[in-house]
Each structure stands twice: as C-alpha cells, then as structure tokens.
Amino acid sequence: MTDIKTTIAMEAAAFETWLRHAAIGPGAGETDGGLKTLCEAMAYSLFAGGKRIRPVLTLTAGRLFAAADRVLLPVAAAFEMVHTYSLIHDDLPAMDDDNFRRGRPTNHRVHGEGMAILAGDALLTDAFRLLAGVSGLDADVRCRLVALLAGAAGSQGMVGGQAMDLFHEGSEAVDADVLWRLQALKTGAMLTGAVVAGGLAGGAGEEELAALEDYGRAIGRAFQVADDILDETGTLAELGKDIGSDRERGKVTAVSLLGLDAARKLLAETVEKACAVLAVFGSRAVLLQGIARYIATRRS
C-alpha cells in the first residue's frame, strides 16, 4: 500500500502538471518587457515546488462526493494562487524579510520588491477570475466559493492574521488566546477554506460541510504548531528557508508560549481531534485522516 507521503506527492505532481498546461496565472509568449517580467515573477513562485497541501485537500475533500477533477482542479488552483501570493508578500522586507523560500532566493531577491509585490497582486486577483469562471458548477455554488476564498484570504482570515502578527511582533503581552486566534486566521483560514471548497464543489450538505470545516480548523492549528516546532528543530536543508527567524524577531509561537514538549503534545492531540470529526464520512475519509497525521510528522 502506498504511504501517505507518497500519495500526497503523487497528487501534488498531478496537480502541478495540470496547472502548467492550463494557462492559469503566468501567461506565455508575452513580448512587452514589463508583462514578460511580471509573468516570470509569478511563475517563479507559483512553480517553486512545495507540497501543494491546499490543492490536495481540495481534491481529496471533493472526491468524498464523487466530484470530477475537471471541476475541482480550478478550484484548487485558485486557493494555491492566493497562497502563493501570500508567501511572496510575507517574505518582503516590510513583512518577514526572508532571504530564502523552498531552498531558493525569495521572489523579491530575484525580481525586486516592486515586481514581487505586483506578482503577488496578480496571483491574488487572477485567482478570483479563475474561481468565478469554473464550468460545471451552478452560479450559486461559484458565488459561495468566491465568498469562501475572500473570507479565508481577507481581513477576517489570512490578511487579518498577518496584521495581528505584525502588531504583536516583539510584544511580551501575547497570551494563548491571542496566539491561537492569530494562527487560526493567518494559517488556518486558508487550509480550512481549501477543505470546505472541495466539499462545496462536490455538492456536500450543510452537516458534511460543518464536519469538513471542523477538520480544517484542527489541521490549520496542527500545521502552524508543527511549523513552530520545525522553526526551532529543523535545518535550512530540510525547510528551505531561514531557521529560527520567529525567535529572532521576537514572535510568540506555540513553542515559546508552551515549551517544546507541550507543543508536541498539543500537536498530537489536535491531529487526533481532526481525525475524529471525520467519523461522519466513515472509511471514505481515510486519506484526509492520513493528511492530518502527515502534517504532524513532516520535516519540511
């Protein structure tokens, strides 16, 4: 039987193959220097590798309801494009000021700050154009998907979490409630949205969507706690980015707040919670459960 890491890698590779041939995001054959450079900057980050966890979650959740890949793939791509934009902007000097992402120089180190900002802007905006035009879905479902992505990405989601992160950087007054809300918005909202989007595209009922949302929230926390642990225990070779940067910037993390052992315990408990809420789907949810456990044990 194929292990979960291999399964995720195979799904990610298939998604990326589709993405490269779908004429999504970066255009081909641009002759104007500005547009050509913009497309190159977009492609630099969109095709920089990565585990493609969000697309895999969308595809896996949608297949619980026998949704066709031709419907699920563009939905998954929209979430991945927004995620990619966020990485480009997070790495900027005004944000996290990181030099490496996935083992390569960050976008602004290669293309300059201005073009990196525009590449992120274009990926974000093009994602909504893509999502609004998904064929094979009713207009109502497409509207719900657009609203879902906007909520996950905007002031009530990822961007709101980043604002909290910037505001509290270096502060000693961050308690557990603030940290969990910050992480739920900055990291968890997009992971939750990716899972629920698969259910929406597949025609899931409200009870099923609620279960997927609970699962998404749990793996969102698990993903960030695992990141906090890796930031302390990983290496540049494993993670492909600067190590210990959160500590150096005075950011409060699960590790700094709870300690390493307690953070690991919380991670294990959160993963088991994620798996438990999938009981409504029975054995059909085995891959989603595997993804949750993979999140806790990954080394990058």
ROSE-671521 format. One record per residue (C-alpha): x, y, z; residue in three letters. Coordinates in steps of 0.25 Angstrom, whole numbers, padded with zeros to 4 digits, always signed. Each point is the difference from the previous one (the first is absolute). Layout:
BEGIN
XYZala
...
***
This chain:
BEGIN
+0000+0000+0000met
+0005+0014-0004thr
+0004+0008+0013asp
-0007+0014+0002ile
+0013+0008-0003lys
+0001-0007-0014thr
-0015+0002-0002thr
+0001+0015+0003ile
+0012+0001-0009ala
-0007-0007-0012met
-0013+0009+0002glu
+0009+0012+0000ala
+0008-0004-0012ala
-0013-0003-0008ala
-0006+0014+0004phe
+0013+0007-0004glu
+0000-0007-0013thr
-0015+0005-0002trp
+0004+0014+0004leu
+0011+0001-0009arg
-0009-0003-0012his
-0012+0008+0004ala
+0005+0014-0004ala
-0003+0004+0014ile
+0007+0012+0006gly
+0013+0003-0007pro
-0002+0002-0015gly
+0008-0005-0011ala
+0006+0007-0012gly
+0000+0014+0006glu
+0009+0010-0008thr
-0002+0012+0009asp
+0012+0001+0009gly
-0009+0004+0012gly
-0010-0011-0002leu
+0010-0011-0003lys
+0008+0004+0013thr
-0014-0001+0008leu
-0003-0014-0006cys
+0014-0005+0003glu
-0001+0006+0015ala
-0014-0007+0001met
+0005-0013-0005ala
+0013+0000+0008tyr
-0009-0001+0013ser
-0012-0008-0006leu
+0009-0011-0005phe
+0011+0000+0011ala
-0004-0013+0006gly
-0006-0003+0013gly
-0010-0011+0005lys
-0012+0006-0006arg
-0008-0003+0013ile
-0011+0009-0003arg
-0003-0005-0014pro
+0001-0014+0005val
-0010+0003+0011leu
-0010+0006-0010thr
+0001-0012-0009leu
-0001-0010+0011thr
-0012+0006+0006ala
-0007+0002-0013gly
+0002-0015-0004arg
-0008-0004+0013leu
-0012+0005-0008phe
+0005-0006-0013ala
+0003+0014-0006ala
+0007+0000-0013ala
+0014+0004-0001asp
-0003+0010-0011arg
-0008+0008+0010val
+0009-0002+0012leu
+0013+0004-0007leu
-0003+0014-0003pro
-0006+0002+0014val
+0013-0006+0006ala
+0008+0009-0009ala
-0007+0013+0005ala
+0004-0004+0014phe
+0014-0003-0003glu
+0002+0013-0008met
-0005+0008+0012val
+0009-0008+0009his
+0012+0003-0009thr
-0003+0015+0000tyr
+0000+0000+0015ser
+0014-0007+0000leu
+0006+0011-0009ile
-0006+0011+0008his
+0004-0007+0013asp
+0014-0001-0004asp
+0002+0015-0003leu
+0009+0009+0008pro
-0013+0007+0006ala
-0005-0013+0005met
+0009-0012+0004asp
+0012+0005-0008asp
+0004-0014-0004asp
+0011-0004-0010asn
-0004-0014-0003phe
-0013-0007-0004arg
+0000-0015-0003arg
+0015+0000-0001gly
+0001+0011-0010arg
+0002+0015+0001pro
-0014+0007+0003thr
-0007+0007-0011asn
+0004+0014+0003his
+0014-0004+0001arg
-0001-0005-0015val
-0010+0010-0006his
+0001+0012+0009gly
-0010+0005+0010glu
-0009+0007-0009gly
-0002-0012-0010met
-0001-0009+0012ala
-0012+0008+0005ile
-0006+0000-0014leu
+0001-0015-0002ala
-0007-0002+0013gly
-0011+0010-0003asp
-0002-0007-0014ala
-0001-0014+0006leu
-0010+0005+0010leu
-0009+0006-0010thr
+0001-0010-0011asp
-0004-0011+0011ala
-0013+0007+0001phe
-0002+0001-0015arg
+0003-0015-0001leu
-0009-0004+0011leu
-0012+0008-0005ala
+0001-0007-0014gly
+0001-0014+0005val
-0009-0008-0010ser
-0009-0011+0005gly
-0005+0007+0012leu
-0013+0008+0003asp
+0002+0015+0001ala
-0004-0001+0015asp
+0011-0010+0003val
+0010+0009-0008arg
-0004+0012+0008cys
+0001-0008+0013arg
+0014-0005-0004leu
+0004+0015-0003val
-0005+0004+0014ala
+0007-0011+0006leu
+0013+0003-0006leu
-0002+0015+0003ala
-0003-0003+0015gly
+0012-0009+0001ala
+0010+0009-0006ala
-0005+0014+0005gly
-0001+0008+0012ser
-0008-0011+0007gln
+0010-0010-0004gly
+0014-0001-0004met
+0003+0015-0002val
-0007+0003+0013gly
+0010-0010+0007gly
+0012+0006-0007gln
-0005+0013+0006ala
+0000-0005+0014met
+0013-0007-0002asp
+0007+0013-0004leu
-0007+0008+0011phe
+0004-0010+0011his
+0014-0002-0005glu
+0010+0002+0011gly
-0011+0001+0011ser
+0000-0007+0013glu
-0015+0001+0002ala
-0004-0011-0010val
-0008-0010+0008asp
-0006-0014-0005ala
-0013+0006-0005asp
+0007+0011-0009val
+0010-0010-0005leu
-0011-0011-0004trp
-0009+0011-0007arg
+0012+0005-0007leu
+0004-0013-0005gln
-0014-0004-0004ala
-0001+0012-0009leu
+0014+0000-0006lys
+0002-0015-0002thr
-0013-0007+0003gly
-0010+0008-0008ala
+0006-0003-0014met
+0001-0015+0004leu
-0014-0001+0005thr
-0005+0008-0012gly
+0007-0010-0010ala
-0006-0012+0007val
-0014+0006+0000val
+0001+0005-0014ala
+0002-0015-0004gly
-0013-0003+0007gly
-0007+0011-0006leu
+0004-0003-0014ala
-0004-0015+0002gly
-0014+0004+0005gly
+0002-0003+0015ala
-0012+0002+0009gly
+0001+0010+0012glu
+0003-0011+0010glu
+0011-0005-0008glu
+0006+0014-0003leu
+0000+0002+0015ala
+0008-0012+0002ala
+0010+0004-0010leu
+0001+0014+0006glu
+0003-0006+0014asp
+0010-0009-0007tyr
+0006+0012-0007gly
+0001+0008+0013arg
+0007-0011+0007ala
+0010-0003-0011ile
+0003+0015-0001gly
+0004+0001+0015arg
+0008-0013-0002ala
+0007+0005-0012phe
+0004+0013+0007gln
+0005-0007+0013val
+0008-0010-0009ala
+0006+0013-0007asp
+0003+0006+0014asp
+0007-0013+0004ile
+0008-0001-0013leu
+0004+0014+0001asp
+0008-0004+0012glu
+0004-0014-0003thr
+0001+0000-0015gly
+0012+0003-0009thr
+0002+0009-0012leu
+0002-0012-0009ala
-0014-0006+0005glu
-0008+0012-0001leu
+0006+0008-0011gly
-0002+0013+0008lys
+0007+0008+0011asp
+0000-0008+0013ile
-0003+0007+0014gly
-0005+0012-0007ser
-0013+0001+0009asp
+0008+0000+0013arg
+0010+0010-0006glu
-0012+0010-0003arg
-0006-0002+0014gly
-0012-0007-0005lys
-0009-0008+0010val
-0002-0015-0005thr
-0005-0013+0005ala
+0014-0003+0004val
+0003+0013+0007ser
-0013+0000+0007leu
-0001-0015+0005leu
+0014-0005-0002gly
+0004-0011-0010leu
-0006-0012+0007asp
-0013+0006+0003ala
-0001+0005-0014ala
+0003-0014-0005arg
-0011-0005+0009lys
-0010+0010-0005leu
+0003-0004-0015leu
-0003-0014+0003ala
-0013+0003+0007glu
-0004+0009-0012thr
+0003-0010-0010val
-0009-0010+0007glu
-0011+0010+0001lys
+0001+0002-0015ala
-0001-0014-0003cys
-0012-0002+0010ala
-0009+0010-0006val
+0001-0008-0014leu
-0008-0011+0006ala
-0013+0004-0007val
+0007-0004-0013phe
+0005-0014+0005gly
+0011-0007-0008ser
-0002+0010-0012arg
+0008+0010+0009ala
+0013-0008+0002val
+0008+0009-0010leu
-0004+0012+0008leu
+0004-0006+0013gln
+0013-0004-0006gly
+0003+0014-0005ile
-0003+0005+0015ala
+0010-0010+0005arg
+0010+0004-0011tyr
-0001+0014+0004ile
+0005-0003+0014ala
+0012-0009-0004thr
+0005+0008-0012arg
+0014+0005+0000arg
-0002+0012-0010ser
***
